[in-house]
Amino acid sequence: MPDSRNAPDGALWSSPLAGACLDRLFLQARTTRAWQERPVAPALLHELYRLMGMGPTSANCQPARIVFVQSAAGKAELLPLLDAGNREQTRLAPVTAVLACDLHFHERLDFLYPHQPQARGWFTGSPASTRDAALRNASLQHGYFIIAARALGLDCGPMGGFDADAVTRRYFPGGRAEVSFLCNLGYAAAAPLRGRLPRLPFDEACAMA
Ligand SMILES: Cc1cc2nc3c(=O)[nH]c(=O)nc-3n(C[C@H](O)[C@H](O)[C@H](O)COP(=O)(O)O)c2cc1C
């Protein structure tokens, strides 16, 4: 891929995104619980994965793993594992992404970080440090996933209300991965949204040092 630097001082970009882009990604984007019947093309899920994968992870380790549940049979299996309040929104969503984290991600570092053969060792000092790195980096990728989906015109409905052990057993058997959360994907239906909830002010959540 060509180097995309386009500012004379060497910065990658010289200006912020247009307001409409910020609206789409953040300011107007909302958690969606009501869905149009409009399907999501498989090619769009491939593009979503490609964009998500471009976000940074430690030593490019990319521990996120995803199962996209979209068939009627797949939905029928998944729904009983969800909290009651999440079932209808998930039944109606064209796709439900099961977002997980590969606890053995370091096995792929020969491919993902080939110029540093010792990179594997950075993550395998102890089971706890491997797990920390897996969770940290997969969580980052899961955040990129939501923003990438929005960038592609999809709406998202993330959900933590489900039987995590049962969902992990069903979609990632063998114990090498853990499910983090689910995310419905599709196109929002015209339905009343809950009021936007407050966000913490800068001075409460941030400090300057
Ligand atoms: C990890 C995660 C878990 C969530 N779990 C649920 C859930 O189980 N059910 C649900 O209806 N909403 C769930 N939400 C939605 C949040 O409540 C919602 O994103 C938040 O209140 C912000 O809403 P907004 O995006 O419309 O501003 C979850 C969101 C995230 C990111």
The ligand as a Tripos MOL2 file, in Angstrom:
@<TRIPOS>MOLECULE
LIG
   31    33     1     0     0
SMALL
NO_CHARGES

@<TRIPOS>ATOM
      1 C1        -20.2460   -3.8370   26.3070 C.3       1 LIG1
      2 C2        -21.6600   -3.3120   26.2510 C.ar      1 LIG1
      3 C3        -22.6910   -4.0420   26.8230 C.ar      1 LIG1
      4 C4        -24.0100   -3.5990   26.7150 C.ar      1 LIG1
      5 N1        -25.0350   -4.4090   27.1680 N.ar      1 LIG1
      6 C5        -26.3040   -4.1160   26.8060 C.ar      1 LIG1
      7 C6        -27.3460   -5.0750   26.9830 C.ar      1 LIG1
      8 O1        -27.1310   -6.1950   27.4710 O.2       1 LIG1
      9 N2        -28.5970   -4.7380   26.5840 N.ar      1 LIG1
     10 C7        -28.8760   -3.5340   26.0140 C.ar      1 LIG1
     11 O2        -30.0310   -3.3130   25.6320 O.2       1 LIG1
     12 N3        -27.9170   -2.5790   25.8540 N.ar      1 LIG1
     13 C8        -26.6340   -2.8580   26.2040 C.ar      1 LIG1
     14 N4        -25.6200   -1.9430   25.9740 N.ar      1 LIG1
     15 C9        -25.9470   -0.6360   25.4110 C.3       1 LIG1
     16 C10       -25.5350    0.5280   26.3390 C.3       1 LIG1
     17 O3        -26.4140    0.6560   27.4170 O.3       1 LIG1
     18 C11       -25.4920    1.7980   25.4830 C.3       1 LIG1
     19 O4        -24.5170    1.6130   24.4760 O.3       1 LIG1
     20 C12       -25.1570    3.0580   26.2870 C.3       1 LIG1
     21 O5        -26.1510    3.3150   27.2100 O.3       1 LIG1
     22 C13       -24.9600    4.2520   25.3670 C.3       1 LIG1
     23 O6        -26.0900    4.4390   24.5530 O.3       1 LIG1
     24 P1        -25.9820    5.3170   23.2120 P.3       1 LIG1
     25 O7        -24.9880    4.5920   22.3430 O.co2     1 LIG1
     26 O8        -27.3580    5.2690   22.5910 O.co2     1 LIG1
     27 O9        -25.5570    6.6620   23.5910 O.co2     1 LIG1
     28 C14       -24.3000   -2.3550   26.0930 C.ar      1 LIG1
     29 C15       -23.2340   -1.6050   25.5540 C.ar      1 LIG1
     30 C16       -21.9430   -2.0760   25.6030 C.ar      1 LIG1
     31 C17       -20.8380   -1.2850   24.9370 C.3       1 LIG1
@<TRIPOS>BOND
     1     1     2 1
     2     2     3 ar
     3     2    30 ar
     4     3     4 ar
     5     4     5 ar
     6     4    28 ar
     7     5     6 ar
     8     6     7 ar
     9     6    13 1
    10     7     8 2
    11     7     9 ar
    12     9    10 ar
    13    10    11 2
    14    10    12 ar
    15    12    13 ar
    16    13    14 ar
    17    14    15 1
    18    14    28 ar
    19    15    16 1
    20    16    17 1
    21    16    18 1
    22    18    19 1
    23    18    20 1
    24    20    21 1
    25    20    22 1
    26    22    23 1
    27    23    24 1
    28    24    25 2
    29    24    26 1
    30    24    27 1
    31    28    29 ar
    32    29    30 ar
    33    30    31 1
@<TRIPOS>SUBSTRUCTURE
     1 LIG1         1 GROUP 0 **** ****
